[in-house]
Amino acid sequence: MEPTITRRAAYRVWDGDLGFWIHESRVCNAPMRFSIFHPNPEEKLPVLYWLSGLTCSDENFMMKAAAFRAACEHNVVLVVPDTSPRETGIEGEDRAWDLGSGAGFYVNATQAPWSQHYRMYDYVRDELPQVIESNFNVTTRRSIFGHSMGGHGALILALRNPDKYMSVSAFAPICAPTQCAWGEKAFLNYLGEDPSSWRAYDACALMADSLWDKEILVDQGTSDSFIDEQLRPNLLIKAAQQAGKSLNLRIREGFDHSYYFIQSFIDEHIAFHAKAFNG
């Protein structure tokens, strides 16, 4: 029996329909929210999954990215999950902006108490696509992109699952979470003290063994205040070169870490994924 999904809000945007939904997640053992924009609900279309960054929900991208026109132009469905479970009752869940609510890091937590609910990797890879494909007029073709923590999520999901995604891109991703403060804090709490268990969620570490054989598109702004200490794109470039991966990392002069940056290049990213769908 398919889980029931409940629509929280609905809007007409450009030629399509935007909906905000909630359902009971078996993977996360908690209610999970997602949003979906379908540019033509009468037509069966491929799905582009967006993963958002720290402190975001399923709403930020839909409100700030200005992605609807390009989605309509290229006939691509946009789906955005929340960045974590919410209100699970875990002590300290809402104590910090970079751990717990809004900071699931797209990993399967193995450490108590997080392991009861924080299983965002399996949720994004398996359960959410099942919900989308069972309830909306979409095909099984899917691609993935994201921003910051979500860029990290998109990269690791594609690198580990080349059979599930047709293309991947990212805006200012956390490239090596095992080598930055944001990632170290999250991984220590979610995955435990053994750094060897962190490798499965680090894009730079995954490059060498991944079977991903398509271009990886990344945009990074030069005025991003997190670039040196948290994002570390130089490490992604080095890892891709050593692994022989096709990485197109475009340095954008003067752009920061905000959705103004994302808005500026979102059309190019959607066109990139549409080309993969239609190729």
C-alpha positions, 0 to 999 in steps of 0.5 A, a space after each residue: 500500500 502506497 503511503 498517503 501524501 497530503 498537499 499543503 499548498 498549491 499555485 499556478 506558475 508560468 505554464 505549470 503547477 507548483 505544489 507543497 506536500 507532506 507524507 509519512 516517511 518510512 525511511 526517516 520514521 517521520 513526516 517529510 515535506 517536499 515541493 514539486 513543480 510540474 510544467 505540464 501535468 498532462 505530460 509524462 516528464 523527467 524529474 530533476 531533483 534539487 538538494 538545498 543547503 544548510 538551514 533551508 527547507 523544501 521551500 527556499 529553492 521554489 521561492 528564490 531560484 527563479 527556475 520555473 521559466 526554464 523548467 517550462 522551456 525544457 519540460 523538466 519537473 523540479 522536485 525539492 525535498 526538505 533538508 532533514 526530518 523535523 520535530 522528531 523529539 531528538 534532544 538538541 535537534 534545534 540547538 544549532 543551525 549546522 546540525 539537526 533540523 535543516 542540516 541532514 547532510 544527505 547521509 544515513 546516520 548510524 549514531 544514536 539518537 540521529 540514526 532513528 530519523 536522519 537517513 536522508 541518503 536513502 530518503 533522497 535516493 530511494 523513497 522520495 523517487 518512489 513517492 514522486 513516480 507513484 503520485 505524479 505524471 513523471 518518467 523514471 528518468 532522473 537527474 540531480 543538482 544542489 547548492 552548498 550542503 545540497 551540492 555535496 549531496 548531489 555529487 555523492 548521490 551521483 558518484 555512488 549511483 551512476 545508474 540512477 541519475 542521468 546528470 549531476 551539477 552543483 552550485 558552490 558545493 561542500 566538496 570535501 566534507 571530511 576536510 572542513 568544519 561543517 562536515 566534520 561536525 556533522 559526520 562526527 555526530 551522525 556517523 561516529 568517530 571513525 573517519 573511515 566511515 565518512 569516506 562514503 559521503 565525501 565527493 573527493 574521496 569517491 572520485 577514484 572509485 566511482 563509475 560515473 562517466 559523464 560531465 560534472 558541472 559546478 559553478 563557484 563564485 569568487 566572492 563566496 565567503 565560505 570558499 576557502 575554509 568550507 567549500 574547497 573546490 580546489 580539492 574537487 579539481 584535484 580529485 577529478 584530475 587524478 580520477 580522470 573524471 570530466 569536471 567542468 568547474 566554472 569560476 564566476 567572478 564576483 558572485 557570492 553564496 546566495 540565491 542571487 548567484 543561483 538565479 544567475 545561472 539556474 537556466 544554464 543548469 536546467 538546460 544542461 540536465 535537459 540535454 542529458 534527458 533528451 540525449 
